Amino acid sequence: MTAARALPILRDPAFARLWFIQAATQVGGNMSLFALTILVFASTRSNAAVSALVMSYLVPTIVLSAVAGVLVDRLDVRWAMILPNTIRTLLTLGLALAGTNVALLLLLNLGISLTTVVLTPAEASMIPRIVPTPQLQTAMGIFNLTLQASFAAGYAFLGPLIVAVAGPSFVLGVVTVFFAAATVTTLFLPAAPPIASEPGVAQRAIHEPIAQLREGLAAIGGNREVGRPLAHLAASASLVGVIGVLGPNLAVSIGLDPNQLIVVVLPLGLGVVVGVFTLSRFGDEVPRRRAGESGLIAFGLLALTIAALGSFGWSAGLPVVPIAAALGFMAGSAYAITTVSAQTALFENMPARVRGRIFGVLASIVSAASLLPILVAGPLADRISAPTVIALAAAGVLVAAAWSATLFGPRPASGG
């Protein structure tokens, strides 16, 4: 997608409003996740509480996404955006006012996650209602780019910066303003009544994904060039999930206050950006498989080093915080190289007839890969230590990378 193709569609008032809604809610959501992570850990000093927080984000999406998509198809899409956005704004205001009441924070955040489950398919469904078919691919490219950039902008930059200056509750107040602006903007979107469908479509929409999931899994199981990059994505997502949950405790281990996690998170976000641009410039010179495996090995080793830095760095008299920032930057680059290489390999190798199903399986696998480590990491870190749990997760990623490099190669051609 080029700027020359993106600018004309951004000049369309209806699309510009929809894009603003997505950008405001995605950036705000990532800011909120960072601020709540810091707030919950600072209030409880419990990694298990942070795990519960992140689970409240993930579980509704995994469990209810298919049903939410069916619901959106039966509603006016504009109202399917107005009502959840309004509710989410009010609930986020509650988060900003809840202080350190962790139980209330978790309950309100669960409500916000439920509204997001509806908003995600509603935003996607609105795109073809307001974008002409010839511009649809460009529109989707803009939305996908915004989705990726919002993590860096919200979680790695604005969230940590404002937390460091004014504290997490103030960040939640800023996010409330973002969400309120998005809610007001939805009022100016065009009406999008439900499209008439054949009888039984709703029932098929619920049951068909199960059959498609089975077919997608069968395609993955029979094609190592598809299964391997999925394994890379799952392994990297699991380690990212563990680091995300235990990040505040990790900050403490290297001598920082949890509010100062920006020292590590910002370089990590910048590293992701550099990794993406480096791969776009030089990626064609390295096979996708080897780039993914190399990135995964580097990511595991760097995470292992960061985990060990607190205990060994201080005793060796090393400047721990600057080293942690540098390692975070390199880890972000390695993570980007792994994920972009894996996603590109998927697109190049997956059968066209099951491409959509494999992407659906991809989302399920990556979510599940994040879910289990997040569920286990917090309580386990409370029993041993956060750096030890991160080191164990990093070791698991290194095992997965070694397995991919040595035992998960292409199947030899059959002799017959």
Buried (B, 14 or more C-beta within 10 A) or exposed (E): EEEEEBEEBBEBEBBEBBBBBBBBBBBBBBBBBBBBBBBBBBBBEBBBBBBBBBBBBBBBBBEBBBEBBBBBBEBBBBBBBBBBBBBBBBBBBBBBBBEEEBEBBBBBBBBBBBBBBBBBBBBBBBBEBBBEEEBEEBBBBBBEEBEBBBBBBBBBBBBBBBBBEEBBBBBBBBBBBBBBBBBBBBEEBEEBEEEEEEEEEBEEBEEEBEEBBEBBBEBBEEBBBBBBBBBBBBBBBBBBBBBBBBBBBBBBBBEBEBBBBBBBBBBBBBBBBBBBEBBEEEBEEBEBBEBBBBBBBBBBBBBBBBBBBBBEBEEEEEEBBEBBBBBBBBBBBBBBBBBBBBBBBBEEBBEEEBBEBBBBBBEBBBBBBBBEBBBBBBBBBBEEBBBBBBBBBBBBBBEBBBBBBEEBEEEEEEEE
